[in-house]
Amino acid sequence: YQAWARTIADAPALLNSEPQPIYTLVPLDMADANVRIGNLKRATADYVAEYSVCKCRPCHNGGTVALLDGKCMCLCTHLFEGMACQNFKGDKAKHTGGRPEVSQEGNWSCWSEWSDCNGGKRTRTRSCNTIGLLGARCSGDSSSEEYC
């Protein structure tokens, strides 16, 4: 480690960086920069909307919703299986213990369209999808606002 640490001054390495939106790469002095930036923002929003798990139904028993090749699927914890993680693996093995208590997590719907600009702000909303899940909740906010 010490030998490596001495070389940092000669060849510094980027160890951490925060991702930035692609539209930040458009130089502001470029012709029609604002139009290009607007187009990139819209294209990115369209892509995110097209390939978002907000279109999927929630998973059961702590499963995680994923989108693979445009299809919704559930990634189950090690204790559950099935299309929606609805089956307890211990039931197959004649497990003598009880079924574990698992918190149910809902899945957010897609965001609504932005409202018209009013008082310098616009808003959008989403709802928590808990179909088939008793006592489930979604973490996060059901509304969002931004300056316009």
Buried (B, 14 or more C-beta within 10 A) or exposed (E): EEEEEEEEEEEEEEEEEEEEEEBEEBEEEEEEEEEBBEEBEEEEEEEEEEEEBBBBBBBBBBBBBEBEEEEBBBEBBEBBBBBBBBBBBBEEEEEEEEEEEBEBBBBBBBBEEBEEEEEEEBBBBBEBBBEEBEEBEBEEEEEBEEEE
